[in-house]
Amino acid sequence: MLLRWVIGVLGAVAIACGGGGDDAEPTPVPAPTPGLAQVAATLPPPSVTPSISLPQPTASVSVPPTPAVADVVAVTRTEFDLVELSVPICNTSLRDGILPGFGTVPVPTPTPTPTPVAPPTPRSVEAAQAEIEEYLVIATNLLRASLRYADATNDVWQASRGLEDRAALIFVEGRRLAALCNSIALTEIPPEVTSANSAISEFLSERVSWSAASASSIRDLGISSTDNLEAQRDRTVTLGNDAVDSLAALADAFDIVLPLNPRIAAVESARARIATVRPDDWYLVRLDSQIVFTGPVELQEDGLVGLGTGREGYGTVIRARRVRNAPDWDLEKMDAQISPLFDQFGLLMDSSTETVDGHVASRHKILDEEREWRTDFVITVAGDYSFIFELGCPLKFIEDCSSSMDLVLAGATLSP
């Protein structure tokens, strides 16, 4: 009943608040971008505030063994206990090509002979402008989503004085923002946007830091808030406003009119051996042994139920991954192996056949009536591997979610 109340409050708040193509042929001597570094240096710097340090996981660059099919499709229901309340770490940058806690991002294989580092190739004004605009497309929409989740918590924080009420708010927002931190880390950052991007990263990091510190206070002390925590939460509001101002200043400096419409972009995972496209208003939050897109706020359900069925709590999500086949495998055998696992997600409504990158694929639609949640699996076998695409979406948004899933499937290239 308590969780339903929290979900209802968040829903009410929401209502009230309510690739790249081929590069152009380079000129023999490209004209250097006039004053881009100087312009970037004049943008408002992010506020410097002390943050609560969070323990960092030890990242490993070793490639893990290929998981079994049951592990790939296993579902963990989103729930929490006060004594185990936690918030994921916010990673807004890659470390040595690695997104900590989520495997490795494909990087070139090192050679035994070191090669000298070449100076960056000068860009034309037009090329720099295009890169900055592409960054702003992602950053402005990502910041909008981040502020939406933070504002939803702030709006009902004082009215939710019970430990469980506030714990639920922290649990939800912490996972939402940690996913968006990953998205920042996986975004291409032109040199001219460093200051503005730092402002967004600082807001996200401080907000997740506040969530983690509040979770620790609830878990270890039985106290949902202190004067220091309230002061930190207030600072995150200021940092959010600073991030908005920084993006606006960046756009003004390069005569870019906001808001910008989201765009479809190409995405490729060398480890998963899948290339596809990111739907125009979704966010890339994982790029290693999986490609994971999380949906925009318009396709996310509020509250605990909106975090979906995955371990990470990404909510409305599209995944693409790969598992090694047994010898002499085919789609019929794969379907026979995976079908018993569908019971974890609800009742199988329908199965059909389609194609993915020229390979025959099966599509299975599963409904969880109690949670009003739909899960679709699209499976195909190519060479020694099975490729699995998964959609998780609230039932009321399923038409828009399915359209995005179809776009990912139509743009997929498989490399078994």
C-alpha positions, 0 to 999 in steps of 0.5 A, a space after each residue: 500500500 505504501 509503495 502504491 501511495 508513493 507511485 500515486 504521488 509521483 504520478 500526480 506530480 508528473 501530471 501537475 508539472 506536466 550516426 553518423 554519416 560520411 564525412 565531407 572530403 577534407 580540404 588540403 589545408 582546413 581552416 582552423 576554427 577561430 576562437 573556439 577554445 577562447 569562447 569555451 573558456 568564457 562560458 560560466 564554470 561549474 560551481 565547485 562544491 564538496 561532494 561525498 565520495 562514493 566507493 568505486 568498483 574495481 574495473 576489469 578489462 578481461 572479457 567475461 565468459 559468454 553467459 548462458 541463455 538463462 542468465 541473459 534473460 533472467 529477471 530480478 523484480 525491482 524491490 528494496 529493503 530498508 536495511 539493503 537500500 542502495 544507490 548506484 554509482 554515478 559514472 559521467 566519464 570513461 576510465 581507460 575506455 571502461 565504464 566502471 561496473 558495466 564492462 568494457 567499451 570497445 577500444 583498439 587492440 594495443 600493439 607492442 610498438 608504441 606509436 607517437 601521438 599525432 596532433 589533432 587534425 584542425 577542423 573547419 568552423 562547419 565541422 566544429 559547429 556540427 559536432 557541438 550541435 550534435 552534442 547539444 541535441 543529446 545533452 539538452 534532452 538528457 538534462 531535461 530528463 535528469 531535472 524531471 526526476 530530481 524535481 519529482 523527488 523535491 516536490 514531494 520530499 517534505 510531505 514524505 516524512 516516513 523512512 519508507 516513503 523517502 527511501 522509495 523516492 531515493 531508490 527510484 531517482 538514484 537509479 534513474 540518474 545513475 543511468 543518465 550518468 552512464 549516458 553522459 559518459 558514452 557521449 562524444 564530447 567536442 573540446 568546445 563543450 568541456 565546461 558545459 559538460 562539466 556542469 551537467 556532470 557535476 549536477 548529476 554526480 552531486 545529486 546521486 551523491 546526495 541520494 547515496 548519502 541519504 540512503 546511508 543515513 536511512 539504512 544505518 541511522 534510521 534518519 531520512 534527513 539532516 541539516 547537512 543533507 538538506 543543504 546538499 539537496 539545495 546545492 543540487 538545485 543550484 547546480 541544475 540551474 547552472 547546468 541549464 545556463 551553461 548549455 544556453 551559453 554554449 548554444 548562444 556562443 555558436 548561434 545554435 537555437 534551442 531546443 533541438 530535435 532529437 536525432 537517430 544515431 548509429 551505435 555499434 558494440 564490437 563485443 556484442 557484434 551488433 550495430 544498430 541505431 539509437 531511436 531519436 529520443 532514447 538514451 544510450 546507457 550501456 555499450 559493452 557486451 550489450 547495447 542498452 537504450 533507456 526510453 525518454 521520460 514520456 515513456 517512463 512510468 513513475 514510481 517503483 513500478 516504472 523501474 521495470 524488471 531488470 537488475 539495473 532499474 533502467 525502466 523502459 528499455 531496449 537491449 541487444 545482446 548475444 550468446 554462443 550457441 550449442 553445436 548444430 543450433 537453429 532457431 527452433 532449438 533456441 526457441 525451445 530452450 528459451 520459452 520456459 524462461 518466459 514465465 518469469 515475465 508474465 503470460 505469453 500472449 503471441 509469437 510471430 516470425 520476422 527477419 533481422 538483418 536477413 536472418 529469420 527471427 521469432 518475436 514473443 510478446 509477454 504480458 504481466 497483467 498485475 504490473 501492466 508491463 509488456 516484455 518482447 523478445 526477438 531472437 535469431 540465430 546466426 552462425 555460432 551465436 544467438 542474438 537477443 533483442 529485448 523490449 521492456 515497457 509499461 503497457 500504456 506506452 507499448 505502441 510508441 515503445 514497439 515503434 522504437 523497437 522496430 526501428 532498432 531491429 530494422 537498423 541492426 547488422 549482426 556479425 556472428 
